[in-house]
Amino acid sequence: MTTSLQALLAGWISGQRWFAGKGRAIDELTVISDIELTDDDPGMRHLVLAVRQGENVDHYQLLVGLRAELPDRLRHVEIGPVEFAGRTAVAYDGLHDTALTRLLLRAMSGGEDFGGLRFRGDAGLRTDLRSLVVTAEQSNTSLVFGDIYILKLFRRLNAGLNPELEIVSALAERGSPHVARPYGHIELEGTTCAILQEFLAGASDGWSLATTSVRDFYASPEGLGAADVGGDFAAEAERLGAATAEVHQELAAAFPTGELDRDDLVLLATGMHKRLEHALSEVAEMAPYAEGIMRVFDALAMLGRAETVQRVHGDYHLGQVMRTTDRWVVLDFEGEPGQPLAERRALSSPLRDVAGMLRSFEYAARHLLVPEAGAAEPAAGSDQALEEARAAEWAAHNRAAFMNGYATGGTDPRDHAVLLRALELDKAVYEVLYEARNRPSWLRIPLGSLEEYRQP
Amino acid sequence: MANPTVPDSGPVPDTFDEEQPRDPYWYKRAVFYEVLIRGFYDSSGDGTGDIRGLIQKLDYLKWLGVDCLWLLPIYESPLRDGGYDISDYLKILPEFGDLGDFVKLVEEAHKRGMRVIADLVMNHTSDQHPWFQASRHDPTGPYGDFYVWSDTDEPYKDARIIFVDTETSNWTHDPVRGQYYWHRFFSHQPDLNYDNPAVQDAMLEVLRFWLDLGIDGFRMDAIPYLYEREGTNCENLKETHEYLRRVRAEVDRLYPDRVLLAEANQWPADVVEYFGDPVTGGNECHMAFHFPLMPRIFMAVRREQRYPISEILAQTPKIPEHCQWGIFLRNHDELTLEMVTDEERDYMYAEYAKDPRMRANVGIRRRLAPLLDNDRDQIELFTALLLSLPGSPVLYYGDEIGMGDNIWLGDRDGVRTPMQWTPDRNAGFSDCDPGRLYLPVIMDPIYGYQAINVEAQQKHSGSLLHFTRKMIQIRKRHPVFGLGDFTELTCSNPSILAYVREMDGDRVLCVNNLSRFPQPVELDLRRFEGVTPVECMGGVQFPAIGELPYLLTLPGHGFYWFTLPQTKHSAEET
């Protein structure tokens, strides 16, 4: 290992879209693990880099491909020329090399160990499939093998067992139809590096489906209700609600559960109040809604009844659910991104997921109302009021359907109205702050959904 | 076509020369055309279409690209149920012509490489049929046991009543014989008693009669109901299948290139039973209609997402090697939603009940164009789906020019008005006094015969008629549409339905935008890396397929058909 490699990697990594420390200088880059997977040409090594930026140290994993000569089709993922054990080669992102990626399937299928790097998986895995790097992802890299498996490789490593692997394995073992079946994984000394799962061929995510319905509704003649137009989403929303309830029941059965007592609820409400105050201090447009929202948080603090908690999804929205040909499947049980692992695995009310999905319906209903960049602001007047009314109608119609579906699982979220509304409003407060900071033109979305809390 | 297991890629028509063997599996590639003799062309000037009139229009059908005509009942009948109440199986309804005309029709069709099949009702007859009259008057005579008689109306309580609007029981009392007779449909349509070997033989006699006249097959009406057994719902019974196997064996023995097309309005999983044993390649019916697909095509486009179609195709079992589905958009009946009413079997029904537009369509009697608001883009998209989804397409007469309907006519007559040939009197259908027409021609400003007719559309190359003909031609150039495997492709845009039809040499990629809005799609075509897709309408070469997802953009309700020619360099890896 030469220092030039480290310099090379430092330059390369800062240009990768999954690199979390963009815009800040890299103070130090250390290769803390280097494992050879094959010394052929092409060869492959598994590296873990510690990247220090100021106080912050992040660990990233890399599968480096090595070839004496780089073919044109791999030029776009070149890292640069390096020297390994006296051999000169061109290093590149090995995940893009279909000649190398089958090795990962073979190692998982064979349960092979390379030093501390352990590959585990079904012995019956098909190992002859060609891989394709999925381009859509931001923070990780996924490979689709054939149209059967998807291997999600975590770029930034979090020490310990990944909650997605933990939950999906437990639910799959219970026979849940609502998770993508796990087929294998890669781990390095107890830290999950990659998960191989069933690829949901022919599936589309809930957001695309919901917005298809919204688009159809907005293009339909005035006077037709959300339930009357051909693109009505309610049947899907109801089925999604039922699937969500099933997943929650399975999570409750597979993992420990607990209770939020009075004190916990007071604590929860206090946190919500604090976040609201913070948002109010930053977003002036929030002021007319404050009192109405506070009343709900106060009601939560005084609820005086216990609420159950369990493992939940944690970051539940329409983008996390996939409609396959015959069912809804829930993805990414990783908890709230950016939180430490312990917090992501903490027990919480299942209504938090319900609230997350309800917020997602509000976003789906309204995102088409946001003028695209560069477009003229619509003239103020009745059009906007009509648009808002239609958005509210679509959201209410599909929220109700989702909750009807969820209630078929035995718990009607509307029986826990105080906690549900508080959770939803807490999320909305977060959204207001986020939009005000990042996408001011979108501020209309969370605020529009809070109409009933607005005071003149 | 010496070796029938390797269909050649030439046009379907057989020559019907005695010397040249015919393709026994012609129906797998054929384009069917449902024609109402009454409504097609009137040669005698009496206001009702007839067989001779149809013969005069065969050249038009040949030009359109039709391979096989499907005739609605042609038999003598009191016409209380559109001819499905047959009073003599061996006679032609006099207003249509006579047996001589029929033989001529078959000959003329064969001359043009086309075939003719006709509806046959095996389950029941008219109460005017001499068999029934004999049966009720002479219980001990030779026909006494031809129908299902009972002293009470108690037996077979588990059989549902199909025509719930008009019938309250499957039994009706006959005052002459003093007994009840069994009928699954109207009370004037007594069910034949297939437990009686004489009935079984009589019906085989009927089949042989028409097959000997040259008919190329039958669309067998209402076949799930032939037998009754206590404690069952009296549908799809094993005895019914046994009898169908007997019918098929007879057809195979004497008439090897004829086709039996089952009308079994059942779930695909039940309908496949009517193909018979897969080991034999199918030993009951050659074809069966795929009923649940049609309403789902409408629903998918309404919802602007593919799942209604994807789901039903995923639920459709594989069929025996020599069998084929018949698929259709519209026919002479209402838009049948019978196959979406069984909650137990299909949770899709929940979607229908929740979709008031579709609910409003239950039993609606409309033609394709008015159902789609006369939207040319949608009509073209539906036509493209009909011609590319797995199965043999069945066109309904008049839909190729976008004919309208007359919802003020009673029952199903609204979609059975005279074919619109020209802008002249009676739409060129007949030269009788307009008042004598069996039904008035469509006269409204949008769909009326002055605007919509064959003559005008033949003159304009941009017409729907020319579009339909062009699409049929493309289909016929690629037998893979009829014979190939169907694989739906992965794509994340729910409004796009994409699939590949493939068979050793031939591969076609179909991409459909079910949304009214323009849509992009990224298709995973790695399997075809290196292949240059060629668009079928214009032969334009599209960019070669590479390793990355293949990006296409489609206009609202747009579609593409591409051939994927094999190349030496293509990476045929999976």
Interface residues (C-beta under 8 A of the other chain):
Chain A: R73 T98 D128 L129 R130 L132 T135 V144 G146 D147 A201 G202 A203 S204 D205 S208 L209 T212 S213 R215 D216 A219 A227 D228 V229 G230 G231 D232 A234 A235 E238 R239 R323 T325 D326
Chain B: R302 R303 E304 Q305 Y307 S310 E311 A314 Q315 Y347 A350 E351 K354 D355 P356 R357 M358 E488 L489 T490 C491 S492 N493 P494 S495 S515 R516 F517 D524 R526 E547 L548 P549 E573 T574
